[in-house]
Amino acid sequence: MSINLKRTLVACLCFPTVALANTLFSANDIFSLEYASDVQLSPSGQQVVYIRNSNDVMKDSTRRNLWLVDTKTGVQSPLFSDENQYMSPRWSPDGSKVAFLSNASGSTQIHVHYLTENRTALLSQLEAGISGLTWSPDGKWLAFSQLVAEKPAVIAKMPAKPKGAKWSEPAIVIDKAYYQADGQGLVKPGYRHVFVMPSEGGTPRQLTSGNYHHSGKLTWRSDSKALVFSANRFDDWEYKRLESDLFEIDFDGKLTQLTDAPGSEHSPEFSKDGKQLAYLTASNELNPYRNHKLAIMAWSSKESKLIAADFDRSIADPTWVSSNTLAISYDDFGKRKLATITTKGKITDLTDTLSGTTLGRPYISGEFSANYSGNIAFTHGTALRPSDVAVATTSGKVKQLTHLNDDLLDHKTLGQVHEISYQSSFDGETIQGWYITPPNFDPNKKYPLLLEIHGGPHLAYGPHFSAELQRYAAEGYVVFYDNHRGSSSYGERFAMLLKYKYSSKEDFADHNSGIDAMIAKGFIDEKNLFIAGGSAGGIATAYAIGLTDRFNAAVVVKPVINWLSKVLTADSGLTQIPTQFPGMPWEHVDHYWQRSPLSLVGNVTTPTMLMTGEEDKRTPMAETEQFYQALKLRKIDAVLVKIPGAPHGIAGRPSRMISKIEHSIAWFEKYKK
C-alpha cells in the first residue's frame, strides 16, 4: 500500500467524526457571536456608524466598539476597536464628526471624533450616567440628560466616632416609594436633568430643575435655542407612573408645558423645518398593555392630532424622512416591521427583518435610524443570524451591508425554524408559534420536545436567532415556543385576554394545545416532554406543573411564586399592582393567591430545577426559595441553582448564558426516557 493511499484512508476514517462534532452549535460558540446595534446613518447617507458587539472570553463580558460601513460598497473600517466600551454614536448635522460615550478616560464621558482630521476630543468630566446624547441643528451644542445627585436622607444624628475607630457602615435611610431597581440595587438619591454643552468643549449647563426626572429622547427646536422632552412633573410622580407630558425649555431655563392629556406623551421629533412635532402617546388606563399611537403637533398653534388612530399596533421611533412622511417601526405577528407613515396616516411596510439585537432567546428586537433624504439604516436579522447592518429606502429596497457571523455559522448546521398555527383548547383562539428542528432532522424519527415560554407576559417571540434555543436543538430537542394570549404584536384585544389572569388555566391551555399540535405532526416522542421558561415564562412553567404531570422535567427560571409577597418586595410593584391586579394585595388576597403557582404546589410531581440571579430585584430570590422549599417539604425532586451577581437579566454575561443553558440541558437529560 502506498504512503499516499494510507494517508487518504486515515483522513477518511478519522476526520469525519471531528468535523461532524464541529458543525453543531456548541456552548463555546456563544462567546464567538457578534451583533450590530445602535446603527446610525450619516446625514449624507454614505456611511453608517454602529456598535459592533462581541464577547470577551477572558473577561466574560460584551465588548462594544464603533465601526463604520460604506453604504455603497459595504466596506467596513474600525472607528474605535479596543478593550474600552463605546456607546451612543451620533453624527453631527454636517456629517464631519461623531459624538459618542466611552469609558476610555476611566469613566463614561462624552467624546467627539473629527473624521477628516482623525482626532478625538474628550469633552466632559461628568460624575453620573449620561443618556439622550443629541446634536443641535447648527452643530454648536450637545444636549444630554444626567443624574444630579442629592444627599441621602438622614434621620438620626450619630455621635462622632473616635479617631481610628472602625465602626460598621452607617445606616441607609430610605424614604422614597421608588427606591430600588433591578440591575442597580438601591436607587441613588437624585434626579435626572437636561444639560447642554458646547460641542467643541466647555462647561455643561443644567437647564431643568426640580425634584422630577427628565430623561428619554431629546429633540432640538430648529433654531437650536430650545429643547423638547418628556417628563412626569406631578408632585406625586412616584404614584403616577403612566403619566408624562411634553415640555419645552430654552437656554434661559424657561419651561413651557406643551401637552397635558391623560397618559403619556413621549419620543418627540421635530420636522426639519421645525413646523411639526411628532410624538407618541399612550393612555393612562390601568391596563397591563397599551398601544402607543402617533400624534403630530402643529408648532405654530400647538394643536395636535392623532395619525392612524385606529391602527391596532404600537408605533415606535417616529423619524421624519420628508416633510410629510416618517419612518416608524411596529411589532406584528412575532416580527418587527420597518415602515413609513404619512401625515395623513398611510402606512407602507418596507421590511419585516428588523431583528437580531437579543442573542439569548427569540424576542422581537431591532433598531433603525433615518435621514431626511429617505434613507434608512437598520439592524437586519433572521432566524439563523443575529443582527447585521442593512440599509433601506422608502421605496422598499433593502441591502445588507455586513455579515458578522458568517465566519462562525456558515459551517455550522443549525436547527431550522418553522411556523405553526393552532387553536387553543380553552376557547378556540388562534395561537401562533414556531418550532426548531434539530440539525440533520429526520421526520421519520421521534424527538423529545421542549416547550420554552417567553417572559413579559406582554412581549413576543418570533422567528429570530436564539443562542439558547439553538443549543437545545443541537442536543437533539425539538424546541417549541408560542405567543400565547397576552403576547404583544397581535393588537390590544389579544394582549388584554390575559388581564388579571397572569398566570391561569387559559394561557396554559394555549401552551398545552400547542404541544398536542406538535405531537400530531408525528415526530415527537410523547414520552419525552419538557418545559422551561424565564420571568413570566418561569411563572407560567411553575403554574403549568401544578396543573399537569405530562412533563418529564421542568426548569423554572427567575419566577414569581407568591404574588402576595412579590409585589411588595420587588422593584416593579408601583406599576404592577395597579395595572395587573384589581387592587391592593391585602384587599384581594384570594385573587393574588389564585394567580400564584404556590397555590398549586400541592399538585406538583414534576422534577423541577429552579434558577435565579442572586441580585434579582424584579423577581427576588425569596420567590424561588419559597417554591424550592415547598417542593422539598413534599419530597419532590428539586434543585436550586443560584447565579452569583446576576440581576433579572440572568444571561447578561456570556458564561451566565452558557450556565443557564447547560444546567437546563443536564436536568432534562437526567429525566429523558
DRENMARVEX-298007 format. One line per 10 residues: number of its first residue (from 0); their letters; for each residue x, y, z of C-alpha. Coordinates in nm, 3 decimals, padded with zeros to 5 digits. Example, Ala and Ser with C-alpha at 12.3 -4.5 7.8 and 13.67 -1.06 7.14 Angstrom:
0	AS	01.230,-00.450,00.780  01.367,-00.106,00.714
This chain:
0	MSINLKRTLV	00.000,00.000,00.000  00.141,00.340,-00.095  00.203,00.613,00.159  -00.044,00.841,-00.022  -00.317,00.577,-00.008  -00.254,00.525,00.364  -00.289,00.900,00.427  -00.616,00.901,00.232  -00.759,00.616,00.442  -00.655,00.783,00.767
10	ACLCFPTVAL	-00.822,01.105,00.660  -01.141,00.921,00.567  -01.152,00.720,00.887  -01.052,00.980,01.143  -01.159,01.330,01.045  -01.531,01.299,00.969  -01.615,01.238,01.336  -01.436,01.558,01.445  -01.583,01.761,01.159  -01.936,01.645,01.236
20	ANTLFSANDI	-01.900,01.747,01.601  -01.778,02.089,01.500  -02.077,02.151,01.271  -02.316,02.171,01.566  -02.371,02.491,01.762  -02.181,02.448,02.089  -02.169,02.626,02.422  -01.830,02.782,02.341  -01.973,02.929,02.019  -02.173,03.174,02.228
30	FSLEYASDVQ	-01.851,03.359,02.307  -01.787,03.398,01.932  -02.123,03.553,01.839  -02.138,03.917,01.730  -02.424,04.153,01.658  -02.484,04.509,01.540  -02.678,04.767,01.739  -02.741,05.143,01.752  -02.698,05.179,01.375  -02.668,05.549,01.285
40	LSPSGQQVVY	-02.693,05.667,00.925  -02.484,05.970,00.829  -02.668,06.283,00.705  -02.537,06.217,00.352  -02.639,05.851,00.366  -02.290,05.743,00.260  -02.185,05.583,00.589  -02.326,05.402,00.889  -02.161,05.410,01.229  -02.273,05.130,01.457
50	IRNSNDVMKD	-02.188,04.942,01.775  -02.022,04.611,01.698  -02.094,04.389,01.997  -01.862,04.095,02.061  -01.784,03.880,02.362  -01.457,03.880,02.554  -01.389,03.523,02.666  -01.117,03.633,02.909  -01.326,03.900,03.084  -01.665,03.730,03.041
60	STRRNLWLVD	-01.820,04.050,02.910  -01.957,04.210,02.596  -01.722,04.447,02.417  -01.887,04.744,02.241  -01.677,04.904,01.966  -01.762,05.157,01.696  -01.731,05.063,01.329  -01.802,05.248,01.004  -01.965,05.092,00.699  -01.975,05.239,00.349
70	TKTGVQSPLF	-02.335,05.209,00.229  -02.238,05.164,-00.138  -01.954,04.914,-00.108  -02.021,04.755,00.230  -01.654,04.805,00.321  -01.604,04.823,00.698  -01.343,05.008,00.897  -01.295,05.036,01.273  -01.355,05.378,01.423  -01.271,05.261,01.775
80	SDENQYMSPR	-01.198,04.894,01.837  -01.015,04.810,02.156  -01.085,04.696,02.512  -01.278,05.011,02.607  -01.655,05.050,02.575  -01.809,05.280,02.313  -02.178,05.373,02.305  -02.439,05.615,02.165  -02.265,05.724,01.842  -02.432,06.035,01.696
90	WSPDGSKVAF	-02.345,06.218,01.373  -02.304,06.595,01.369  -02.550,06.767,01.132  -02.280,06.820,00.867  -02.152,06.461,00.897  -01.794,06.565,00.977  -01.795,06.448,01.341  -01.930,06.168,01.558  -02.015,06.227,01.923  -02.022,05.922,02.148
100	LSNASGSTQI	-01.990,05.795,02.502  -01.688,05.597,02.618  -01.508,05.487,02.932  -01.168,05.528,02.761  -01.073,05.801,03.012  -01.159,05.581,03.310  -01.526,05.679,03.344  -01.805,05.713,03.091  -01.774,06.057,02.928  -01.872,06.246,02.612
110	HVHYLTENRT	-01.621,06.242,02.325  -01.626,06.387,01.973  -01.430,06.233,01.686  -01.330,06.452,01.389  -01.337,06.220,01.089  -01.127,06.419,00.841  -00.860,06.501,01.095  -00.884,06.155,01.260  -00.859,06.322,01.601  -01.074,06.271,01.910
120	ALLSQLEAGI	-01.162,06.519,02.183  -01.267,06.434,02.537  -01.542,06.686,02.615  -01.679,06.610,02.960  -01.579,06.530,03.316  -01.919,06.432,03.449  -01.986,06.227,03.761  -02.307,06.041,03.680  -02.468,05.842,03.399  -02.524,06.021,03.069
130	SGLTWSPDGK	-02.809,05.948,02.827  -03.002,06.105,02.539  -02.694,06.250,02.364  -02.803,06.469,02.070  -02.661,06.744,01.846  -02.823,07.083,01.793  -02.922,07.154,01.429  -02.647,07.418,01.397  -02.385,07.174,01.530  -02.274,07.407,01.808
140	WLAFSQLVAE	-02.428,07.226,02.105  -02.473,06.882,02.254  -02.767,06.804,02.480  -02.797,06.514,02.723  -02.957,06.413,03.049  -02.765,06.329,03.364  -02.837,06.231,03.722  -02.786,06.519,03.963  -02.712,06.358,04.297  -02.872,06.459,04.625
150	KPAVIAKMPA	-02.758,06.393,04.978  -02.914,06.077,05.122  -03.188,06.107,05.380  -03.075,06.136,05.743  -03.296,06.091,06.050  -03.066,06.036,06.347  -02.754,06.232,06.428  -02.480,05.986,06.517  -02.207,06.070,06.768  -01.861,06.128,06.627
160	KPKGAKWSEP	-01.651,05.814,06.624  -01.309,05.821,06.795  -01.009,05.877,06.574  -00.900,05.548,06.421  -01.217,05.366,06.527  -01.364,05.111,06.286  -01.740,05.127,06.310  -01.995,04.949,06.093  -02.116,05.112,05.774  -02.371,05.387,05.851
170	AIVIDKAYYQ	-02.743,05.314,05.831  -02.913,05.366,05.496  -03.236,05.564,05.530  -03.497,05.510,05.257  -03.793,05.748,05.230  -03.897,05.718,04.865  -04.168,05.491,04.720  -03.942,05.405,04.426  -03.622,05.304,04.599  -03.476,05.003,04.417
180	ADGQGLVKPG	-03.417,04.896,04.058  -03.310,04.566,03.910  -02.951,04.577,03.792  -02.850,04.863,04.019  -02.991,04.783,04.362  -03.084,05.082,04.575  -03.162,05.387,04.364  -02.909,05.664,04.420  -03.068,05.980,04.560  -03.111,06.246,04.293
190	YRHVFVMPSE	-03.298,06.342,03.976  -03.216,06.331,03.607  -03.192,06.673,03.445  -03.134,06.811,03.096  -02.796,06.971,03.017  -02.634,07.140,02.719  -02.267,07.197,02.648  -02.066,07.342,02.356  -01.979,07.074,02.100  -01.619,07.199,02.095
200	GGTPRQLTSG	-01.584,07.158,02.471  -01.676,07.372,02.767  -01.885,07.377,03.080  -02.216,07.184,03.087  -02.518,07.397,03.172  -02.814,07.248,03.362  -03.144,07.364,03.211  -03.412,07.178,03.408  -03.468,07.185,03.782  -03.698,07.047,04.048
210	NYHHSGKLTW	-03.746,06.708,04.211  -03.850,06.537,03.889  -03.682,06.311,03.636  -03.623,06.448,03.285  -03.496,06.179,03.052  -03.575,05.991,02.735  -03.543,06.133,02.387  -03.442,06.498,02.350  -03.523,06.692,02.032  -03.393,07.037,01.936
220	RSDSKALVFS	-03.604,07.322,01.807  -03.493,07.412,01.453  -03.330,07.738,01.569  -03.105,07.546,01.815  -03.225,07.763,02.104  -03.456,07.524,02.289  -03.526,07.155,02.350  -03.841,06.945,02.381  -03.854,06.639,02.606  -04.093,06.423,02.806
230	ANRFDDWEYK	-04.119,06.433,03.185  -04.353,06.342,03.469  -04.361,06.662,03.676  -04.651,06.571,03.902  -04.576,06.621,04.270  -04.670,06.258,04.338  -04.494,06.129,04.024  -04.389,05.809,04.201  -04.754,05.703,04.212  -04.842,05.822,03.860
240	RLESDLFEID	-04.612,05.600,03.658  -04.838,05.608,03.350  -04.821,05.988,03.320  -04.580,06.215,03.135  -04.612,06.532,02.928  -04.405,06.717,02.672  -04.215,07.027,02.779  -04.004,07.288,02.603  -03.708,07.451,02.774  -03.485,07.726,02.638
250	FDGKLTQLTD	-03.130,07.827,02.725  -03.257,08.067,02.991  -03.431,07.782,03.173  -03.782,07.893,03.072  -04.004,07.585,03.091  -04.323,07.560,02.884  -04.566,07.269,02.911  -04.682,07.157,02.566  -04.923,06.871,02.643  -05.146,06.780,02.936
260	APGSEHSPEF	-05.352,06.487,02.808  -05.415,06.196,03.046  -05.146,05.933,02.997  -04.800,05.956,02.849  -04.666,06.176,02.568  -04.307,06.094,02.476  -04.047,06.041,02.199  -04.073,06.390,02.044  -03.923,06.452,01.698  -03.921,06.788,01.513
270	SKDGKQLAYL	-03.958,06.800,01.136  -03.658,06.953,00.958  -03.830,07.289,00.910  -03.947,07.290,01.272  -04.311,07.335,01.178  -04.429,06.995,01.304  -04.357,06.797,01.619  -04.422,06.424,01.603  -04.454,06.228,01.926  -04.604,05.913,02.073
280	TASNELNPYR	-04.892,05.893,02.317  -05.037,05.618,02.536  -05.340,05.618,02.764  -05.330,05.604,03.142  -05.592,05.331,03.169  -05.498,05.082,03.438  -05.430,04.805,03.190  -05.122,04.584,03.158  -05.097,04.667,02.785  -05.148,04.995,02.594
290	NHKLAIMAWS	-05.082,05.074,02.227  -04.858,05.373,02.167  -05.003,05.596,01.895  -04.854,05.864,01.672  -04.954,06.228,01.712  -04.836,06.538,01.528  -04.842,06.889,01.674  -04.856,07.196,01.453  -04.582,07.401,01.620  -04.734,07.742,01.544
300	SKESKLIAAD	-05.070,07.662,01.706  -04.960,07.384,01.943  -05.262,07.184,01.828  -05.218,06.807,01.798  -05.393,06.534,01.603  -05.365,06.156,01.615  -05.236,05.987,01.300  -05.377,05.645,01.205  -05.572,05.644,01.531  -05.739,05.310,01.450
310	FDRSIADPTW	-05.411,05.127,01.379  -05.413,04.838,01.626  -05.040,04.808,01.680  -04.792,05.000,01.895  -04.588,05.251,01.693  -04.224,05.320,01.789  -03.939,05.556,01.694  -04.109,05.810,01.464  -03.839,05.976,01.250  -03.902,06.233,00.976
320	VSSNTLAISY	-03.779,06.132,00.630  -03.957,06.410,00.438  -04.194,06.699,00.507  -04.497,06.465,00.514  -04.356,06.119,00.591  -04.198,05.947,00.891  -04.017,05.618,00.929  -04.154,05.403,01.212  -04.132,05.051,01.347  -04.408,04.833,01.486
330	DDFGKRKLAT	-04.443,04.472,01.600  -04.676,04.246,01.404  -04.732,03.870,01.440  -04.396,03.799,01.605  -04.189,04.027,01.379  -04.073,04.389,01.394  -04.156,04.579,01.080  -03.985,04.885,00.938  -04.242,05.110,00.772  -04.328,05.463,00.668
340	ITTKGKITDL	-04.635,05.660,00.767  -04.759,05.979,00.605  -04.905,06.270,00.796  -05.243,06.153,00.660  -05.197,05.808,00.817  -05.100,05.588,00.521  -04.868,05.309,00.639  -04.633,05.133,00.396  -04.428,04.833,00.510  -04.065,04.827,00.395
350	TDTLSGTTLG	-03.929,04.507,00.556  -04.006,04.267,00.840  -03.641,04.176,00.901  -03.581,04.435,01.173  -03.437,04.190,01.427  -03.142,04.032,01.599  -03.027,04.255,01.887  -03.105,03.996,02.155  -02.889,03.683,02.146  -03.037,03.461,02.414
360	RPYISGEFSA	-03.400,03.396,02.334  -03.601,03.477,02.016  -03.759,03.800,02.133  -03.872,04.067,01.889  -03.596,04.329,01.871  -03.427,04.568,01.630  -03.340,04.935,01.575  -03.318,05.185,01.291  -03.216,05.541,01.210  -03.307,05.754,00.908
370	NYSGNIAFTH	-03.210,06.078,00.735  -03.417,06.343,00.561  -03.334,06.203,00.218  -03.546,05.896,00.285  -03.258,05.657,00.352  -03.274,05.422,00.650  -03.017,05.209,00.833  -03.139,04.921,01.045  -03.040,04.601,01.225  -03.116,04.312,00.993
380	GTALRPSDVA	-03.164,03.969,01.149  -03.305,03.629,01.058  -03.395,03.304,01.229  -03.039,03.185,01.166  -02.838,03.505,01.220  -02.815,03.781,01.482  -02.832,04.139,01.361  -02.621,04.283,01.080  -02.618,04.633,00.937  -02.853,04.692,00.647
390	VATTSGKVKQ	-02.992,04.994,00.462  -03.329,05.055,00.303  -03.503,05.325,00.104  -03.861,05.445,00.141  -03.935,05.260,-00.184  -03.863,04.932,-00.002  -03.524,04.844,-00.150  -03.314,04.662,00.114  -02.939,04.597,00.110  -02.748,04.401,00.375
400	LTHLNDDLLD	-02.403,04.552,00.438  -02.237,04.325,00.695  -02.216,03.952,00.763  -02.078,03.948,01.114  -02.137,03.581,01.195  -02.082,03.404,00.864  -01.729,03.311,00.970  -01.874,03.125,01.270  -02.210,02.999,01.147  -02.162,02.926,00.777
410	HKTLGQVHEI	-02.002,02.592,00.863  -02.248,02.512,01.143  -02.559,02.303,01.096  -02.825,02.497,01.283  -03.175,02.395,01.378  -03.434,02.510,01.126  -03.718,02.735,01.241  -04.074,02.652,01.129  -04.405,02.829,01.192  -04.714,02.660,01.334
420	SYQSSFDGET	-05.068,02.788,01.392  -05.333,02.613,01.600  -05.641,02.671,01.815  -05.640,02.684,02.193  -05.849,02.420,02.365  -05.977,02.686,02.605  -06.180,02.894,02.360  -06.060,02.824,02.006  -05.839,03.134,01.999  -05.580,03.109,01.718
430	IQGWYITPPN	-05.228,03.088,01.857  -04.913,03.144,01.652  -04.599,02.951,01.736  -04.270,02.823,01.599  -04.061,02.512,01.641  -03.694,02.442,01.581  -03.599,02.102,01.445  -03.259,01.957,01.542  -02.971,01.961,01.291  -02.993,01.674,01.040
440	FDPNKKYPLL	-03.360,01.633,01.128  -03.535,01.317,01.008  -03.917,01.346,01.012  -03.943,00.967,01.035  -03.775,00.964,01.376  -03.910,01.058,01.719  -03.759,01.351,01.911  -03.800,01.487,02.265  -03.997,01.812,02.279  -03.909,02.119,02.485
450	LEIHGGPHLA	-04.173,02.389,02.539  -03.999,02.721,02.612  -04.224,03.007,02.731  -04.144,03.376,02.685  -04.143,03.645,02.953  -04.334,03.968,02.983  -04.601,03.845,02.966  -04.677,04.129,02.721  -04.376,04.056,02.500  -04.341,03.828,02.200
460	YGPHFSAELQ	-04.116,03.568,02.047  -04.077,03.521,01.674  -03.861,03.365,01.401  -03.544,03.528,01.534  -03.200,03.394,01.615  -03.171,03.241,01.961  -02.846,03.105,02.101  -03.029,02.931,02.384  -03.285,02.751,02.169  -03.025,02.658,01.907
470	RYAAEGYVVF	-02.823,02.488,02.181  -03.126,02.281,02.284  -03.184,02.188,01.920  -02.817,02.091,01.882  -02.867,01.846,02.170  -03.147,01.673,01.981  -03.459,01.851,02.112  -03.743,01.988,01.903  -03.792,02.328,02.064  -04.146,02.467,02.056
480	YDNHRGSSSY	-04.240,02.823,02.152  -04.561,03.020,02.107  -04.709,03.364,02.152  -04.987,03.279,02.395  -05.273,03.512,02.480  -05.137,03.830,02.633  -04.842,03.845,02.392  -04.774,04.169,02.212  -04.773,04.222,01.832  -05.132,04.098,01.790
490	GERFAMLLKY	-05.323,04.409,01.896  -05.488,04.525,02.215  -05.769,04.267,02.224  -05.530,03.971,02.219  -05.295,04.130,02.473  -05.583,04.208,02.708  -05.704,03.847,02.712  -05.459,03.798,02.998  -05.575,04.094,03.208  -05.599,03.981,03.573
500	KYSSKEDFAD	-05.510,03.627,03.456  -05.133,03.610,03.487  -05.090,03.303,03.512  -05.403,03.096,03.453  -05.555,02.783,03.307  -05.623,02.990,02.995  -05.265,03.061,02.890  -05.173,02.707,03.000  -05.432,02.580,02.751  -05.258,02.779,02.478
510	HNSGIDAMIA	-04.929,02.604,02.553  -05.080,02.264,02.609  -05.273,02.278,02.282  -04.950,02.365,02.105  -04.786,02.052,02.244  -05.078,01.846,02.114  -05.044,02.011,01.773  -04.673,01.927,01.768  -04.737,01.564,01.867  -04.987,01.540,01.581
520	KGFIDEKNLF	-04.703,01.607,01.336  -04.573,01.257,01.408  -04.209,01.318,01.502  -04.246,01.395,01.874  -04.172,01.133,02.138  -04.473,01.164,02.370  -04.275,01.002,02.650  -04.018,01.283,02.649  -04.185,01.619,02.702  -04.009,01.904,02.885
530	IAGGSAGGIA	-04.098,02.258,02.985  -03.897,02.573,03.066  -03.936,02.949,03.084  -03.796,03.262,03.242  -03.959,03.552,03.427  -04.325,03.548,03.316  -04.231,03.224,03.140  -04.097,03.095,03.471  -04.428,03.178,03.636  -04.617,03.001,03.357
540	TAYAIGLTDR	-04.388,02.698,03.388  -04.435,02.672,03.764  -04.811,02.716,03.718  -04.823,02.452,03.444  -04.664,02.177,03.652  -04.931,02.244,03.915  -05.195,02.168,03.651  -05.042,01.868,03.471  -04.794,01.586,03.514  -04.729,01.534,03.141
550	FNAAVVVKPV	-04.375,01.678,03.154  -04.072,01.466,03.241  -03.895,01.765,03.398  -03.921,02.142,03.428  -03.675,02.431,03.451  -03.827,02.734,03.624  -03.610,03.044,03.577  -03.649,03.369,03.781  -04.019,03.312,03.862  -04.285,03.473,04.074
560	INWLSKVLTA	-04.420,03.203,04.304  -04.629,03.404,04.552  -04.780,03.728,04.421  -04.873,03.838,04.772  -04.505,03.864,04.862  -04.360,03.952,04.521  -04.535,04.282,04.453  -04.436,04.416,04.795  -04.068,04.323,04.771  -03.976,04.369,04.402
570	DSGLTQIPTQ	-03.879,04.687,04.216  -04.192,04.684,03.997  -04.477,04.700,04.248  -04.563,05.065,04.184  -04.667,04.985,03.827  -04.757,04.618,03.855  -05.012,04.641,04.134  -05.243,04.899,03.966  -05.216,04.756,03.613  -05.206,04.378,03.656
580	FPGMPWEHVD	-05.429,04.333,03.960  -05.776,04.455,04.062  -05.645,04.622,04.377  -05.402,04.601,04.667  -05.286,04.256,04.787  -05.449,04.288,05.128  -05.779,04.379,04.960  -05.774,04.090,04.710  -05.593,03.805,04.885  -05.789,03.534,04.705
590	HYWQRSPLSL	-05.715,03.681,04.363  -05.341,03.715,04.425  -05.329,03.362,04.566  -05.519,03.219,04.269  -05.259,03.366,04.031  -04.970,03.226,04.237  -04.801,02.897,04.141  -04.757,02.834,04.514  -05.133,02.776,04.537  -05.088,02.467,04.316
600	VGNVTTPTML	-04.766,02.331,04.465  -04.957,02.052,04.639  -05.028,01.903,04.295  -04.671,01.909,04.162  -04.498,01.580,04.085  -04.263,01.705,03.810  -03.889,01.709,03.888  -03.804,02.080,03.891  -03.489,02.286,03.859  -03.517,02.646,03.984
610	MTGEEDKRTP	-03.268,02.911,03.873  -03.244,03.281,03.968  -02.981,03.552,03.995  -02.880,03.639,04.349  -02.913,04.014,04.275  -03.255,03.989,04.110  -03.482,04.275,04.223  -03.760,04.207,03.969  -03.840,03.853,04.084  -03.646,03.835,04.411
620	MAETEQFYQA	-03.465,03.519,04.518  -03.713,03.468,04.802  -03.976,03.381,04.541  -03.764,03.098,04.404  -03.674,02.978,04.752  -04.041,02.954,04.854  -04.111,02.711,04.571  -03.791,02.516,04.629  -03.863,02.467,04.998  -04.225,02.376,04.927
630	LKLRKIDAVL	-04.115,02.109,04.680  -03.856,01.974,04.921  -04.113,01.957,05.202  -04.325,01.747,04.967  -04.018,01.535,04.876  -04.041,01.625,04.507  -03.708,01.600,04.327  -03.592,01.962,04.302  -03.268,02.156,04.278  -03.199,02.525,04.333
640	VKIPGAPHGI	-02.936,02.697,04.116  -02.827,03.045,04.227  -02.632,03.263,03.984  -02.394,03.487,04.186  -02.400,03.855,04.097  -02.675,03.819,03.837  -02.977,04.053,03.826  -03.302,03.968,03.649  -03.114,03.963,03.319  -02.967,03.632,03.424
650	AGRPSRMISK	-02.788,03.570,03.092  -02.628,03.916,03.075  -02.276,03.773,03.067  -02.175,03.503,02.818  -02.076,03.249,03.085  -02.405,03.305,03.266  -02.600,03.236,02.947  -02.396,02.919,02.897  -02.451,02.817,03.259  -02.826,02.865,03.225
660	IEHSIAWFEK	-02.839,02.654,02.909  -02.607,02.376,03.018  -02.771,02.334,03.360  -03.109,02.308,03.185  -02.985,02.050,02.935  -02.828,01.841,03.213  -03.156,01.845,03.406  -03.358,01.738,03.102  -03.111,01.464,03.015  -03.144,01.325,03.367
670	YKK	-03.514,01.262,03.312  -03.516,01.165,02.948  -03.670,00.821,02.897
